[in-house]
Amino acid sequence: MSDTLLQKVAAGETAAVAACVDAYGGLVWSLARRFLDHPSEAEDAVQEVFIEIWKNAARFDPTVASETTFVAMIARRRLIDRRRRDARRPVNESTPVDELSIPSPDTLDEIDIRDEAAHAASALGRLKPDQRRVLKLAVCQGWPHQLIADRLGMPLGTVKTHVRRGLIKLREELQADHHKPQLNESGKEAV
């Protein structure tokens, strides 16, 4: 079995570092733009995330999660940390409010990532309502379990159960979607 990209990064292969940025740059950028207010903050955060990925690449285990999941979880944690850190700082009044420049999705990688996101959103929609609500707050919003429990009026154990069972069901749904044949417009299997 050949090494994964992250295993090559962990082994110190220089080409793998560039390949990692190429493969996951769009994903990390889109997460950074979702979590942070300004493109300049997002650019800094993307660099921080990739440094964290390189530091933790040796911890990647392909039997536990996919590379995309591993990268997204590291990015999510770093971005939540950054958002919390920034929330403690006073707001700079001179920062322009309308500073919004979003890159256009012109690469195939970005299109693939958007397709994967659409599959994930579809799978999320098939979860039970409580699981879906709790997962959105925990994963997408970065809320700690205790805050979710307090805000939704649920016992902490129930929140944790919804997160765990929801993630398991989501993984099953995504794996099932991945193995389904792709159909073209006429309903026949695409080649």
Backbone as JSON Lines, residues from 0, in Angstrom:
{"i":0,"aa":"M","n":[0.84,-1.18,0.0],"ca":[0.0,0.0,0.0],"c":[0.89,1.24,0.0]}
{"i":1,"aa":"S","n":[0.63,2.17,-0.88],"ca":[1.46,3.36,-0.96],"c":[1.07,4.34,0.15]}
{"i":2,"aa":"D","n":[2.04,5.17,0.51],"ca":[1.79,6.15,1.56],"c":[0.8,7.21,1.09]}
{"i":3,"aa":"T","n":[0.01,7.71,2.03],"ca":[-0.9,8.81,1.73],"c":[-0.09,10.1,1.68]}
{"i":4,"aa":"L","n":[-0.72,11.13,1.21],"ca":[-0.07,12.43,1.1],"c":[0.41,12.92,2.46]}
{"i":5,"aa":"L","n":[-0.41,12.78,3.48],"ca":[-0.02,13.24,4.82],"c":[1.11,12.39,5.39]}
{"i":6,"aa":"Q","n":[1.14,11.11,5.06],"ca":[2.25,10.28,5.51],"c":[3.55,10.71,4.85]}
{"i":7,"aa":"K","n":[3.46,11.13,3.59],"ca":[4.64,11.64,2.89],"c":[5.1,12.97,3.49]}
{"i":8,"aa":"V","n":[4.13,13.81,3.87],"ca":[4.47,15.09,4.53],"c":[5.18,14.79,5.85]}
{"i":9,"aa":"A","n":[4.65,13.83,6.61],"ca":[5.25,13.46,7.89],"c":[6.66,12.92,7.7]}
{"i":10,"aa":"A","n":[6.9,12.26,6.56],"ca":[8.23,11.71,6.28],"c":[9.2,12.79,5.8]}
{"i":11,"aa":"G","n":[8.71,14.01,5.6],"ca":[9.58,15.11,5.22],"c":[9.79,15.27,3.72]}
{"i":12,"aa":"E","n":[8.93,14.66,2.91],"ca":[9.07,14.8,1.46],"c":[8.63,16.21,1.05]}
{"i":13,"aa":"T","n":[9.56,16.97,0.48],"ca":[9.29,18.35,0.1],"c":[8.17,18.47,-0.92]}
{"i":14,"aa":"A","n":[8.16,17.61,-1.91],"ca":[7.12,17.67,-2.94],"c":[5.74,17.41,-2.34]}
{"i":15,"aa":"A","n":[5.67,16.61,-1.29],"ca":[4.39,16.3,-0.66],"c":[3.78,17.52,0.02]}
{"i":16,"aa":"V","n":[4.64,18.4,0.52],"ca":[4.14,19.62,1.16],"c":[3.4,20.47,0.13]}
{"i":17,"aa":"A","n":[4.02,20.69,-1.02],"ca":[3.37,21.47,-2.08],"c":[2.1,20.77,-2.56]}
{"i":18,"aa":"A","n":[2.14,19.46,-2.69],"ca":[0.96,18.71,-3.11],"c":[-0.16,18.82,-2.09]}
{"i":19,"aa":"C","n":[0.19,18.87,-0.82],"ca":[-0.8,19.01,0.26],"c":[-1.5,20.37,0.16]}
{"i":20,"aa":"V","n":[-0.71,21.41,-0.06],"ca":[-1.29,22.74,-0.22],"c":[-2.2,22.77,-1.45]}
{"i":21,"aa":"D","n":[-1.75,22.17,-2.54],"ca":[-2.58,22.12,-3.76],"c":[-3.87,21.34,-3.52]}
{"i":22,"aa":"A","n":[-3.76,20.22,-2.83],"ca":[-4.91,19.35,-2.64],"c":[-5.93,19.93,-1.66]}
{"i":23,"aa":"Y","n":[-5.47,20.58,-0.6],"ca":[-6.37,21.0,0.47],"c":[-6.45,22.51,0.67]}
{"i":24,"aa":"G","n":[-5.75,23.28,-0.16],"ca":[-5.78,24.73,-0.02],"c":[-7.18,25.3,-0.18]}
{"i":25,"aa":"G","n":[-7.93,24.81,-1.15],"ca":[-9.3,25.3,-1.36],"c":[-10.21,25.0,-0.19]}
{"i":26,"aa":"L","n":[-10.09,23.81,0.36],"ca":[-10.89,23.44,1.52],"c":[-10.58,24.33,2.71]}
{"i":27,"aa":"V","n":[-9.27,24.48,3.01],"ca":[-8.87,25.28,4.17],"c":[-9.28,26.74,3.95]}
{"i":28,"aa":"W","n":[-9.1,27.26,2.73],"ca":[-9.5,28.64,2.43],"c":[-11.0,28.82,2.65]}
{"i":29,"aa":"S","n":[-11.81,27.89,2.15],"ca":[-13.26,28.06,2.3],"c":[-13.67,28.01,3.77]}
{"i":30,"aa":"L","n":[-13.04,27.15,4.55],"ca":[-13.34,27.12,5.98],"c":[-12.91,28.42,6.66]}
{"i":31,"aa":"A","n":[-11.73,28.91,6.3],"ca":[-11.23,30.15,6.9],"c":[-12.15,31.32,6.56]}
{"i":32,"aa":"R","n":[-12.64,31.39,5.34],"ca":[-13.54,32.48,4.96],"c":[-14.88,32.37,5.69]}
{"i":33,"aa":"R","n":[-15.29,31.16,5.97],"ca":[-16.55,30.97,6.7],"c":[-16.4,31.38,8.17]}
{"i":34,"aa":"F","n":[-15.24,31.11,8.75],"ca":[-15.02,31.38,10.17],"c":[-14.59,32.83,10.45]}
{"i":35,"aa":"L","n":[-13.91,33.45,9.5],"ca":[-13.3,34.76,9.76],"c":[-13.94,35.85,8.9]}
{"i":36,"aa":"D","n":[-13.86,37.08,9.37],"ca":[-14.56,38.19,8.72],"c":[-13.84,38.76,7.51]}
{"i":37,"aa":"H","n":[-12.52,38.79,7.52],"ca":[-11.79,39.48,6.47],"c":[-10.84,38.55,5.73]}
{"i":38,"aa":"P","n":[-10.68,38.76,4.42],"ca":[-9.77,37.93,3.63],"c":[-8.34,37.92,4.16]}
{"i":39,"aa":"S","n":[-7.86,39.05,4.67],"ca":[-6.49,39.09,5.18],"c":[-6.35,38.19,6.41]}
{"i":40,"aa":"E","n":[-7.37,38.15,7.25],"ca":[-7.36,37.24,8.41],"c":[-7.38,35.8,7.94]}
{"i":41,"aa":"A","n":[-8.18,35.54,6.9],"ca":[-8.29,34.19,6.37],"c":[-6.96,33.72,5.79]}
{"i":42,"aa":"E","n":[-6.26,34.61,5.09],"ca":[-4.95,34.25,4.53],"c":[-3.97,33.86,5.63]}
{"i":43,"aa":"D","n":[-3.92,34.67,6.7],"ca":[-3.04,34.35,7.83],"c":[-3.44,33.02,8.47]}
{"i":44,"aa":"A","n":[-4.74,32.83,8.62],"ca":[-5.23,31.61,9.25],"c":[-4.89,30.38,8.41]}
{"i":45,"aa":"V","n":[-4.99,30.49,7.09],"ca":[-4.66,29.36,6.21],"c":[-3.21,28.95,6.43]}
{"i":46,"aa":"Q","n":[-2.32,29.92,6.53],"ca":[-0.91,29.61,6.79],"c":[-0.75,28.91,8.13]}
{"i":47,"aa":"E","n":[-1.44,29.41,9.15],"ca":[-1.37,28.78,10.48],"c":[-1.89,27.34,10.43]}
{"i":48,"aa":"V","n":[-2.97,27.14,9.7],"ca":[-3.57,25.8,9.6],"c":[-2.58,24.84,8.95]}
{"i":49,"aa":"F","n":[-1.94,25.25,7.85],"ca":[-1.01,24.34,7.18],"c":[0.22,24.06,8.04]}
{"i":50,"aa":"I","n":[0.66,25.02,8.82],"ca":[1.75,24.76,9.76],"c":[1.32,23.69,10.76]}
{"i":51,"aa":"E","n":[0.09,23.83,11.24],"ca":[-0.45,22.84,12.19],"c":[-0.59,21.46,11.53]}
{"i":52,"aa":"I","n":[-1.02,21.44,10.28],"ca":[-1.14,20.17,9.55],"c":[0.22,19.51,9.43]}
{"i":53,"aa":"W","n":[1.25,20.28,9.07],"ca":[2.6,19.72,8.93],"c":[3.12,19.2,10.26]}
{"i":54,"aa":"K","n":[2.83,19.92,11.34],"ca":[3.27,19.49,12.67],"c":[2.58,18.19,13.09]}
{"i":55,"aa":"N","n":[1.34,18.02,12.66],"ca":[0.54,16.87,13.1],"c":[0.38,15.77,12.05]}
{"i":56,"aa":"A","n":[1.04,15.91,10.93],"ca":[0.88,14.93,9.84],"c":[1.21,13.51,10.3]}
{"i":57,"aa":"A","n":[2.16,13.37,11.2],"ca":[2.55,12.03,11.68],"c":[1.42,11.37,12.48]}
{"i":58,"aa":"R","n":[0.48,12.15,12.99],"ca":[-0.64,11.59,13.76],"c":[-1.75,11.05,12.87]}
{"i":59,"aa":"F","n":[-1.69,11.34,11.57],"ca":[-2.74,10.88,10.66],"c":[-2.75,9.36,10.57]}
{"i":60,"aa":"D","n":[-3.95,8.79,10.71],"ca":[-4.13,7.35,10.6],"c":[-5.24,7.08,9.58]}
{"i":61,"aa":"P","n":[-4.88,6.56,8.41],"ca":[-5.89,6.35,7.37],"c":[-6.97,5.34,7.74]}
{"i":62,"aa":"T","n":[-6.76,4.56,8.8],"ca":[-7.79,3.61,9.23],"c":[-8.85,4.29,10.08]}
{"i":63,"aa":"V","n":[-8.56,5.5,10.57],"ca":[-9.49,6.22,11.44],"c":[-10.33,7.23,10.66]}
{"i":64,"aa":"A","n":[-9.68,7.95,9.75],"ca":[-10.39,8.99,9.0],"c":[-9.7,9.22,7.66]}
{"i":65,"aa":"S","n":[-10.41,9.87,6.77],"ca":[-9.81,10.23,5.47],"c":[-8.9,11.44,5.67]}
{"i":66,"aa":"E","n":[-8.03,11.66,4.7],"ca":[-7.15,12.83,4.76],"c":[-7.98,14.12,4.81]}
{"i":67,"aa":"T","n":[-9.02,14.18,4.02],"ca":[-9.86,15.38,3.98],"c":[-10.46,15.66,5.35]}
{"i":68,"aa":"T","n":[-10.94,14.63,6.02],"ca":[-11.51,14.79,7.35],"c":[-10.44,15.25,8.34]}
{"i":69,"aa":"F","n":[-9.26,14.64,8.28],"ca":[-8.16,15.01,9.16],"c":[-7.79,16.48,8.97]}
{"i":70,"aa":"V","n":[-7.64,16.9,7.73],"ca":[-7.28,18.3,7.43],"c":[-8.39,19.23,7.89]}
{"i":71,"aa":"A","n":[-9.64,18.88,7.6],"ca":[-10.77,19.74,7.97],"c":[-10.88,19.88,9.49]}
{"i":72,"aa":"M","n":[-10.64,18.82,10.23],"ca":[-10.73,18.9,11.69],"c":[-9.62,19.76,12.26]}
{"i":73,"aa":"I","n":[-8.4,19.64,11.75],"ca":[-7.31,20.51,12.22],"c":[-7.65,21.96,11.88]}
{"i":74,"aa":"A","n":[-8.12,22.19,10.66],"ca":[-8.47,23.56,10.25],"c":[-9.57,24.11,11.15]}
{"i":75,"aa":"R","n":[-10.58,23.32,11.38],"ca":[-11.7,23.77,12.21],"c":[-11.23,24.14,13.62]}
{"i":76,"aa":"R","n":[-10.4,23.3,14.22],"ca":[-9.9,23.59,15.58],"c":[-9.08,24.88,15.61]}
{"i":77,"aa":"R","n":[-8.16,25.03,14.66],"ca":[-7.33,26.23,14.61],"c":[-8.18,27.48,14.38]}
{"i":78,"aa":"L","n":[-9.17,27.38,13.5],"ca":[-10.01,28.54,13.2],"c":[-10.89,28.92,14.38]}
{"i":79,"aa":"I","n":[-11.39,27.93,15.11],"ca":[-12.16,28.22,16.32],"c":[-11.26,28.89,17.34]}
{"i":80,"aa":"D","n":[-10.05,28.38,17.53],"ca":[-9.1,29.0,18.45],"c":[-8.84,30.45,18.06]}
{"i":81,"aa":"R","n":[-8.62,30.66,16.77],"ca":[-8.33,32.02,16.28],"c":[-9.54,32.93,16.5]}
{"i":82,"aa":"R","n":[-10.74,32.44,16.2],"ca":[-11.93,33.26,16.39],"c":[-12.11,33.62,17.87]}
{"i":83,"aa":"R","n":[-11.87,32.68,18.76],"ca":[-11.97,32.96,20.19],"c":[-10.92,33.98,20.61]}
{"i":84,"aa":"R","n":[-9.69,33.82,20.11],"ca":[-8.61,34.75,20.44],"c":[-8.95,36.15,19.93]}
{"i":85,"aa":"D","n":[-9.46,36.23,18.7],"ca":[-9.82,37.53,18.12],"c":[-10.99,38.16,18.86]}
{"i":86,"aa":"A","n":[-11.89,37.36,19.37],"ca":[-13.06,37.89,20.08],"c":[-12.64,38.59,21.38]}
{"i":87,"aa":"R","n":[-11.49,38.21,21.93],"ca":[-11.01,38.82,23.16],"c":[-10.29,40.15,22.9]}
{"i":88,"aa":"R","n":[-9.9,40.39,21.63],"ca":[-9.2,41.63,21.28],"c":[-10.19,42.73,20.98]}
{"i":89,"aa":"P","n":[-9.81,44.0,21.3],"ca":[-10.71,45.1,20.95],"c":[-10.8,45.27,19.44]}
{"i":90,"aa":"V","n":[-11.94,45.73,18.96],"ca":[-12.17,45.92,17.52],"c":[-11.43,47.18,17.06]}
{"i":91,"aa":"N","n":[-10.76,47.07,15.93],"ca":[-10.06,48.2,15.33],"c":[-11.05,48.95,14.45]}
{"i":92,"aa":"E","n":[-11.35,50.19,14.78],"ca":[-12.36,50.97,14.05],"c":[-11.94,51.3,12.63]}
{"i":93,"aa":"S","n":[-10.63,51.23,12.32],"ca":[-10.18,51.62,10.99],"c":[-10.27,50.49,9.96]}
{"i":94,"aa":"T","n":[-10.66,49.3,10.38],"ca":[-10.77,48.18,9.45],"c":[-11.99,48.38,8.56]}
{"i":95,"aa":"P","n":[-11.8,48.35,7.22],"ca":[-12.95,48.55,6.33],"c":[-13.95,47.4,6.45]}
{"i":96,"aa":"V","n":[-15.22,47.76,6.51],"ca":[-16.28,46.78,6.69],"c":[-16.55,46.01,5.4]}
{"i":97,"aa":"D","n":[-16.42,46.66,4.26],"ca":[-16.78,46.04,2.99],"c":[-15.61,45.36,2.3]}
{"i":98,"aa":"E","n":[-14.66,44.88,3.07],"ca":[-13.47,44.23,2.52],"c":[-13.8,42.77,2.23]}
{"i":99,"aa":"L","n":[-14.43,42.51,1.11],"ca":[-14.83,41.16,0.75],"c":[-14.34,40.83,-0.66]}
{"i":100,"aa":"S","n":[-13.37,39.96,-0.74],"ca":[-12.93,39.49,-2.05],"c":[-12.81,37.98,-1.98]}
{"i":101,"aa":"I","n":[-13.74,37.3,-2.59],"ca":[-13.78,35.84,-2.56],"c":[-13.23,35.32,-3.87]}
{"i":102,"aa":"P","n":[-12.26,34.4,-3.81],"ca":[-11.71,33.87,-5.06],"c":[-12.76,33.07,-5.82]}
{"i":103,"aa":"S","n":[-12.68,33.11,-7.14],"ca":[-13.63,32.36,-7.95],"c":[-13.24,30.89,-8.0]}
{"i":104,"aa":"P","n":[-14.22,29.98,-8.04],"ca":[-13.91,28.55,-8.06],"c":[-13.55,28.09,-9.47]}
{"i":105,"aa":"D","n":[-12.3,28.33,-9.87],"ca":[-11.93,27.99,-11.23],"c":[-11.04,26.77,-11.35]}
{"i":106,"aa":"T","n":[-10.77,26.13,-10.22],"ca":[-9.95,24.92,-10.32],"c":[-10.82,23.69,-10.08]}
{"i":107,"aa":"L","n":[-10.4,22.58,-10.66],"ca":[-11.14,21.34,-10.48],"c":[-11.17,20.9,-9.03]}
{"i":108,"aa":"D","n":[-10.08,21.15,-8.29],"ca":[-10.03,20.77,-6.88],"c":[-11.13,21.47,-6.1]}
{"i":109,"aa":"E","n":[-11.3,22.76,-6.36],"ca":[-12.34,23.49,-5.64],"c":[-13.72,22.98,-6.01]}
{"i":110,"aa":"I","n":[-13.91,22.63,-7.26],"ca":[-15.19,22.07,-7.69],"c":[-15.43,20.72,-7.02]}
{"i":111,"aa":"D","n":[-14.39,19.88,-6.94],"ca":[-14.5,18.59,-6.26],"c":[-14.86,18.8,-4.79]}
{"i":112,"aa":"I","n":[-14.22,19.76,-4.16],"ca":[-14.49,20.04,-2.75],"c":[-15.94,20.49,-2.57]}
{"i":113,"aa":"R","n":[-16.43,21.31,-3.49],"ca":[-17.82,21.75,-3.4],"c":[-18.78,20.58,-3.61]}
{"i":114,"aa":"D","n":[-18.42,19.65,-4.51],"ca":[-19.24,18.46,-4.71],"c":[-19.28,17.62,-3.43]}
{"i":115,"aa":"E","n":[-18.11,17.46,-2.81],"ca":[-18.05,16.7,-1.55],"c":[-18.87,17.4,-0.48]}
{"i":116,"aa":"A","n":[-18.81,18.72,-0.43],"ca":[-19.59,19.47,0.55],"c":[-21.09,19.28,0.29]}
{"i":117,"aa":"A","n":[-21.48,19.25,-0.98],"ca":[-22.89,19.03,-1.31],"c":[-23.34,17.63,-0.88]}
{"i":118,"aa":"H","n":[-22.48,16.64,-1.08],"ca":[-22.8,15.28,-0.63],"c":[-22.93,15.24,0.9]}
{"i":119,"aa":"A","n":[-22.02,15.94,1.57],"ca":[-22.06,15.97,3.04],"c":[-23.33,16.66,3.52]}
{"i":120,"aa":"A","n":[-23.72,17.76,2.87],"ca":[-24.94,18.47,3.25],"c":[-26.16,17.6,3.02]}
{"i":121,"aa":"S","n":[-26.16,16.86,1.91],"ca":[-27.27,15.95,1.63],"c":[-27.36,14.85,2.69]}
{"i":122,"aa":"A","n":[-26.21,14.29,3.04],"ca":[-26.18,13.24,4.07],"c":[-26.63,13.81,5.42]}
{"i":123,"aa":"L","n":[-26.21,15.02,5.72],"ca":[-26.61,15.67,6.96],"c":[-28.13,15.85,7.0]}
{"i":124,"aa":"G","n":[-28.71,16.17,5.87],"ca":[-30.15,16.34,5.78],"c":[-30.93,15.07,6.04]}
{"i":125,"aa":"R","n":[-30.29,13.92,5.9],"ca":[-30.97,12.64,6.12],"c":[-30.87,12.17,7.58]}
{"i":126,"aa":"L","n":[-30.19,12.93,8.43],"ca":[-30.1,12.56,9.84],"c":[-31.4,12.92,10.57]}
{"i":127,"aa":"K","n":[-31.57,12.35,11.76],"ca":[-32.7,12.73,12.6],"c":[-32.55,14.21,12.96]}
{"i":128,"aa":"P","n":[-33.67,14.94,13.11],"ca":[-33.59,16.39,13.35],"c":[-32.71,16.78,14.54]}
{"i":129,"aa":"D","n":[-32.83,16.06,15.67],"ca":[-32.0,16.41,16.83],"c":[-30.52,16.17,16.56]}
{"i":130,"aa":"Q","n":[-30.2,15.06,15.89],"ca":[-28.8,14.8,15.54],"c":[-28.27,15.88,14.62]}
{"i":131,"aa":"R","n":[-29.06,16.23,13.62],"ca":[-28.65,17.25,12.65],"c":[-28.41,18.59,13.35]}
{"i":132,"aa":"R","n":[-29.34,19.0,14.21],"ca":[-29.21,20.28,14.9],"c":[-27.97,20.3,15.79]}
{"i":133,"aa":"V","n":[-27.75,19.24,16.55],"ca":[-26.6,19.17,17.44],"c":[-25.3,19.14,16.65]}
{"i":134,"aa":"L","n":[-25.26,18.35,15.57],"ca":[-24.04,18.29,14.75],"c":[-23.72,19.63,14.11]}
{"i":135,"aa":"K","n":[-24.74,20.33,13.62],"ca":[-24.5,21.64,13.02],"c":[-23.89,22.6,14.04]}
{"i":136,"aa":"L","n":[-24.41,22.57,15.25],"ca":[-23.87,23.47,16.27],"c":[-22.46,23.06,16.69]}
{"i":137,"aa":"A","n":[-22.22,21.76,16.81],"ca":[-20.91,21.29,17.27],"c":[-19.85,21.42,16.19]}
{"i":138,"aa":"V","n":[-20.16,20.97,14.99],"ca":[-19.15,20.92,13.93],"c":[-19.07,22.23,13.15]}
{"i":139,"aa":"C","n":[-20.2,22.72,12.7],"ca":[-20.19,23.92,11.85],"c":[-19.97,25.2,12.65]}
{"i":140,"aa":"Q","n":[-20.58,25.28,13.82],"ca":[-20.46,26.5,14.62],"c":[-19.35,26.43,15.66]}
{"i":141,"aa":"G","n":[-18.86,25.21,15.93],"ca":[-17.77,25.06,16.88],"c":[-18.18,25.19,18.34]}
{"i":142,"aa":"W","n":[-19.46,24.99,18.61],"ca":[-19.93,25.11,19.99],"c":[-19.47,23.92,20.81]}
{"i":143,"aa":"P","n":[-19.04,24.15,22.06],"ca":[-18.74,23.01,22.94],"c":[-20.02,22.3,23.34]}
{"i":144,"aa":"H","n":[-19.9,21.03,23.69],"ca":[-21.08,20.22,24.03],"c":[-21.9,20.82,25.16]}
{"i":145,"aa":"Q","n":[-21.23,21.36,26.17],"ca":[-21.96,21.92,27.32],"c":[-22.81,23.11,26.89]}
{"i":146,"aa":"L","n":[-22.3,23.95,26.01],"ca":[-23.07,25.1,25.53],"c":[-24.29,24.63,24.74]}
{"i":147,"aa":"I","n":[-24.11,23.61,23.91],"ca":[-25.24,23.05,23.15],"c":[-26.3,22.54,24.11]}
{"i":148,"aa":"A","n":[-25.87,21.79,25.12],"ca":[-26.8,21.25,26.11],"c":[-27.58,22.37,26.8]}
{"i":149,"aa":"D","n":[-26.85,23.42,27.19],"ca":[-27.51,24.54,27.88],"c":[-28.49,25.25,26.97]}
{"i":150,"aa":"R","n":[-28.08,25.53,25.74],"ca":[-28.93,26.3,24.81],"c":[-30.14,25.5,24.34]}
{"i":151,"aa":"L","n":[-29.98,24.2,24.14],"ca":[-31.09,23.38,23.65],"c":[-31.9,22.74,24.76]}
{"i":152,"aa":"G","n":[-31.44,22.9,26.0],"ca":[-32.15,22.31,27.12],"c":[-32.09,20.8,27.14]}
{"i":153,"aa":"M","n":[-30.96,20.25,26.69],"ca":[-30.77,18.79,26.65],"c":[-29.73,18.41,27.7]}
{"i":154,"aa":"P","n":[-29.83,17.2,28.24],"ca":[-28.75,16.72,29.11],"c":[-27.45,16.6,28.29]}
{"i":155,"aa":"L","n":[-26.32,16.85,28.93],"ca":[-25.03,16.8,28.27],"c":[-24.79,15.43,27.63]}
{"i":156,"aa":"G","n":[-25.15,14.36,28.32],"ca":[-24.98,13.02,27.77],"c":[-25.77,12.8,26.49]}
{"i":157,"aa":"T","n":[-26.96,13.4,26.42],"ca":[-27.78,13.28,25.21],"c":[-27.12,14.01,24.05]}
{"i":158,"aa":"V","n":[-26.55,15.18,24.32],"ca":[-25.85,15.93,23.28],"c":[-24.68,15.1,22.76]}
{"i":159,"aa":"K","n":[-23.9,14.52,23.67],"ca":[-22.74,13.72,23.25],"c":[-23.19,12.5,22.44]}
{"i":160,"aa":"T","n":[-24.3,11.89,22.86],"ca":[-24.83,10.74,22.12],"c":[-25.27,11.15,20.72]}
{"i":161,"aa":"H","n":[-25.96,12.28,20.62],"ca":[-26.38,12.78,19.3],"c":[-25.17,13.05,18.41]}
{"i":162,"aa":"V","n":[-24.13,13.63,18.97],"ca":[-22.92,13.91,18.18],"c":[-22.31,12.6,17.7]}
{"i":163,"aa":"R","n":[-22.12,11.66,18.61],"ca":[-21.47,10.4,18.24],"c":[-22.3,9.62,17.22]}
{"i":164,"aa":"R","n":[-23.57,9.41,17.54],"ca":[-24.42,8.64,16.62],"c":[-24.62,9.38,15.29]}
{"i":165,"aa":"G","n":[-24.71,10.69,15.36],"ca":[-24.85,11.48,14.14],"c":[-23.63,11.36,13.25]}
{"i":166,"aa":"L","n":[-22.43,11.41,13.85],"ca":[-21.2,11.27,13.07],"c":[-21.08,9.87,12.46]}
{"i":167,"aa":"I","n":[-21.46,8.87,13.24],"ca":[-21.42,7.49,12.72],"c":[-22.39,7.36,11.54]}
{"i":168,"aa":"K","n":[-23.61,7.85,11.71],"ca":[-24.61,7.77,10.64],"c":[-24.16,8.58,9.42]}
{"i":169,"aa":"L","n":[-23.57,9.75,9.66],"ca":[-23.08,10.59,8.57],"c":[-21.99,9.87,7.79]}
{"i":170,"aa":"R","n":[-21.08,9.22,8.51],"ca":[-20.01,8.46,7.85],"c":[-20.61,7.34,7.01]}
{"i":171,"aa":"E","n":[-21.59,6.63,7.56],"ca":[-22.23,5.54,6.81],"c":[-22.92,6.08,5.56]}
{"i":172,"aa":"E","n":[-23.62,7.2,5.69],"ca":[-24.32,7.8,4.56],"c":[-23.32,8.22,3.48]}
{"i":173,"aa":"L","n":[-22.23,8.85,3.89],"ca":[-21.24,9.32,2.91],"c":[-20.55,8.15,2.23]}
{"i":174,"aa":"Q","n":[-20.26,7.1,2.98],"ca":[-19.63,5.93,2.37],"c":[-20.6,5.25,1.41]}
{"i":175,"aa":"A","n":[-21.88,5.2,1.77],"ca":[-22.88,4.61,0.88],"c":[-23.02,5.44,-0.39]}
{"i":176,"aa":"D","n":[-23.03,6.77,-0.24],"ca":[-23.1,7.66,-1.41],"c":[-21.89,7.49,-2.3]}
{"i":177,"aa":"H","n":[-20.74,7.29,-1.69],"ca":[-19.49,7.16,-2.44],"c":[-19.49,5.9,-3.29]}
{"i":178,"aa":"H","n":[-20.16,4.85,-2.82],"ca":[-20.16,3.58,-3.53],"c":[-21.32,3.42,-4.5]}
{"i":179,"aa":"K","n":[-22.26,4.38,-4.49],"ca":[-23.38,4.32,-5.43],"c":[-22.88,4.68,-6.82]}
{"i":180,"aa":"P","n":[-23.38,4.02,-7.85],"ca":[-22.99,4.41,-9.21],"c":[-23.56,5.78,-9.55]}
{"i":181,"aa":"Q","n":[-22.79,6.58,-10.26],"ca":[-23.24,7.89,-10.69],"c":[-24.13,7.71,-11.92]}
{"i":182,"aa":"L","n":[-25.28,8.36,-11.92],"ca":[-26.22,8.25,-13.03],"c":[-26.18,9.52,-13.86]}
{"i":183,"aa":"N","n":[-26.32,9.35,-15.17],"ca":[-26.38,10.52,-16.04],"c":[-27.83,11.0,-16.12]}
{"i":184,"aa":"E","n":[-28.08,12.01,-16.98],"ca":[-29.41,12.62,-17.08],"c":[-30.5,11.63,-17.49]}
{"i":185,"aa":"S","n":[-30.14,10.6,-18.27],"ca":[-31.15,9.64,-18.7],"c":[-31.35,8.51,-17.69]}
{"i":186,"aa":"G","n":[-30.66,8.6,-16.55],"ca":[-30.83,7.59,-15.52],"c":[-29.95,6.37,-15.68]}
{"i":187,"aa":"K","n":[-29.04,6.41,-16.64],"ca":[-28.12,5.3,-16.85],"c":[-26.81,5.58,-16.13]}
{"i":188,"aa":"E","n":[-26.11,4.51,-15.8],"ca":[-24.85,4.66,-15.09],"c":[-23.84,5.41,-15.95]}
{"i":189,"aa":"A","n":[-23.27,6.47,-15.35],"ca":[-22.28,7.29,-16.06],"c":[-20.96,6.56,-16.11]}
{"i":190,"aa":"V","n":[-20.2,6.79,-17.15],"ca":[-18.9,6.13,-17.32],"c":[-17.8,7.02,-16.84]}
